[in-house]
Amino acid sequence: MKILITGAGGYLGQGLVLPFEGQGELRLMDVVDFPTPHEKVLGSVADLDTVQRATEGVDALVIAHMASRQAGAYETTALPYEVNVKGTANLFFAAVQHGIKKVALISSIGVVHYYQQRGEFLSRDLPLRGEGVYSQTKICQEIIAQQYHWEFGIGVAAIRPAYITDMDTARDKYGRQAEEANWQFVDRRDIGEIARRALLLPDLGFEIFWALSTPMAAKHADMEHTYRRLDWKPRYDFSNLKQDLS
Ligand SMILES: NC(=O)c1ccc[n+]([C@@H]2O[C@H](COP(=O)([O-])OP(=O)(O)OC[C@H]3O[C@@H](n4cnc5c(N)ncnc54)[C@H](O)[C@@H]3O)[C@@H](O)[C@H]2O)c1
């Protein structure tokens, strides 16, 4: 299986790619150059011609790009919608043209931010209800993905991480160091393994997969489905850190 991973040079991408290594061919895409031994496409997901080129000869996609959170980027709609929403629409559009049947979309807990804030259990069937421009773009991504599933039969794993942190360094994407782990923590490599297993499902529909690494997570979100459906357990469970059990 040949897989295209977008946003591959980013914080998530650098770790997500690891479980895929040695499992098939990889083509990695990003708008910013980054070192990799794998085939690379440099360009924007917002450019359909580039996306058409990037998706040619590929069997599955992992959509993991996002407009970077540079100063003020998410205080207005322009860049987040251009990259997150149009970029995702371009990838699904090209997927149909190239006969690609499986996509892992890296979504976010932000799509149900409203319920998370109220301490509700995060099942897989909550209505989409976020807050702010970032959430809006992630909601749009899931809606586009579901539409392409219904209309063209593309199997989609909508993977919802919460707070991505590296277990080895206990640092997040901004370099902030965690003193203790809470239920929202997820390691980049665990997300990659969830995506890899989901893409191997022969009967992948449009499916939500919560992606969280600590044992406390099952109290807050429907991790059981991810565990059972993918025969997966977190490998990077943050047991090296003190646990915030609330
Ligand atoms: N970091 C977290 O805690 C977190 C939590 C939940 C979900 N996510 C999701 O994980 C994914 C990756 O986030 P991240 O934290 O690694 O962000 P990041 O900014 O570190 O990585 C995103 C990558 O996308 C690339 N990119 C930006 N614009 C692009 C374009 N036009 N075309 C192609 N590539 C482009 C960037 O260069 C960057 O390498 C996103 O979908 C995000 O919503 C992240």
The ligand as an SDF file (V2000), in Angstrom:
LIG
                    3D

 44 48  0  0  0  0  0  0  0  0999 V2000
   -1.0090   19.6080   18.2680 N   0  0  0  0  0  0  0  0  0  0  0  0
   -2.1090   19.1820   18.8950 C   0  0  0  0  0  0  0  0  0  0  0  0
   -2.1600   19.1170   20.1460 O   0  0  0  0  0  0  0  0  0  0  0  0
   -3.3190   18.7360   18.0910 C   0  0  0  0  0  0  0  0  0  0  0  0
   -4.4670   18.3320   18.7760 C   0  0  0  0  0  0  0  0  0  0  0  0
   -5.5570   17.8360   18.0610 C   0  0  0  0  0  0  0  0  0  0  0  0
   -5.4930   17.7590   16.6770 C   0  0  0  0  0  0  0  0  0  0  0  0
   -4.3770   18.1790   16.0220 N   0  0  0  0  0  0  0  0  0  0  0  0
   -4.3560   18.0710   14.5740 C   0  0  0  0  0  0  0  0  0  0  0  0
   -3.1450   17.4650   14.1620 O   0  0  0  0  0  0  0  0  0  0  0  0
   -2.8090   17.9240   12.8380 C   0  0  0  0  0  0  0  0  0  0  0  0
   -1.3650   18.3830   12.8220 C   0  0  0  0  0  0  0  0  0  0  0  0
   -1.2050   19.4250   13.7600 O   0  0  0  0  0  0  0  0  0  0  0  0
    0.2230   19.8250   14.3350 P   0  0  0  0  0  0  0  0  0  0  0  0
   -0.0090   20.1760   15.7510 O   0  0  0  0  0  0  0  0  0  0  0  0
    1.2340   18.8110   13.9650 O   0  0  0  0  0  0  0  0  0  0  0  0
    0.4930   21.1720   13.5480 O   0  0  0  0  0  0  0  0  0  0  0  0
    1.8460   21.6860   12.8550 P   0  0  0  0  0  0  0  0  0  0  0  0
    1.6130   23.1170   12.5450 O   0  0  0  0  0  0  0  0  0  0  0  0
    3.0240   21.3380   13.6830 O   0  0  0  0  0  0  0  0  0  0  0  0
    1.9180   20.8220   11.5410 O   0  0  0  0  0  0  0  0  0  0  0  0
    1.1260   21.0960   10.4240 C   0  0  0  0  0  0  0  0  0  0  0  0
    1.9500   20.9420    9.1730 C   0  0  0  0  0  0  0  0  0  0  0  0
    1.1190   21.2910    8.0600 O   0  0  0  0  0  0  0  0  0  0  0  0
    1.9220   22.0190    7.1500 C   0  0  0  0  0  0  0  0  0  0  0  0
    1.1260   22.8960    6.2880 N   0  0  0  0  0  0  0  0  0  0  0  0
    0.6840   24.1530    6.5870 C   0  0  0  0  0  0  0  0  0  0  0  0
    0.0720   24.6790    5.5150 N   0  0  0  0  0  0  0  0  0  0  0  0
    0.1470   23.7440    4.5280 C   0  0  0  0  0  0  0  0  0  0  0  0
   -0.2840   23.7300    3.1830 C   0  0  0  0  0  0  0  0  0  0  0  0
   -0.9010   24.7780    2.6420 N   0  0  0  0  0  0  0  0  0  0  0  0
   -0.0440   22.6160    2.4500 N   0  0  0  0  0  0  0  0  0  0  0  0
    0.6000   21.5530    2.9970 C   0  0  0  0  0  0  0  0  0  0  0  0
    1.0390   21.5170    4.2670 N   0  0  0  0  0  0  0  0  0  0  0  0
    0.8130   22.6100    5.0140 C   0  0  0  0  0  0  0  0  0  0  0  0
    2.8550   22.8380    8.0220 C   0  0  0  0  0  0  0  0  0  0  0  0
    4.0000   23.2800    7.3050 O   0  0  0  0  0  0  0  0  0  0  0  0
    3.1780   21.8610    9.1370 C   0  0  0  0  0  0  0  0  0  0  0  0
    4.3480   21.1170    8.8480 O   0  0  0  0  0  0  0  0  0  0  0  0
   -3.8180   19.0170   12.5040 C   0  0  0  0  0  0  0  0  0  0  0  0
   -4.8330   18.4550   11.7090 O   0  0  0  0  0  0  0  0  0  0  0  0
   -4.4010   19.4100   13.8560 C   0  0  0  0  0  0  0  0  0  0  0  0
   -5.7230   19.9060   13.7380 O   0  0  0  0  0  0  0  0  0  0  0  0
   -3.2880   18.6800   16.6970 C   0  0  0  0  0  0  0  0  0  0  0  0
  1  2  1  0
  2  3  2  0
  2  4  1  0
  4  5  1  0
  4 44  2  0
  5  6  2  0
  6  7  1  0
  7  8  2  0
  8  9  1  0
  8 44  1  0
  9 10  1  0
  9 42  1  0
 10 11  1  0
 11 12  1  0
 11 40  1  0
 12 13  1  0
 13 14  1  0
 14 15  2  0
 14 16  1  0
 14 17  1  0
 17 18  1  0
 18 19  2  0
 18 20  1  0
 18 21  1  0
 21 22  1  0
 22 23  1  0
 23 24  1  0
 23 38  1  0
 24 25  1  0
 25 26  1  0
 25 36  1  0
 26 27  1  0
 26 35  1  0
 27 28  2  0
 28 29  1  0
 29 30  1  0
 29 35  2  0
 30 31  1  0
 30 32  2  0
 32 33  1  0
 33 34  2  0
 34 35  1  0
 36 37  1  0
 36 38  1  0
 38 39  1  0
 40 41  1  0
 40 42  1  0
 42 43  1  0
M  CHG  2   8   1  16  -1
M  END
$$$$
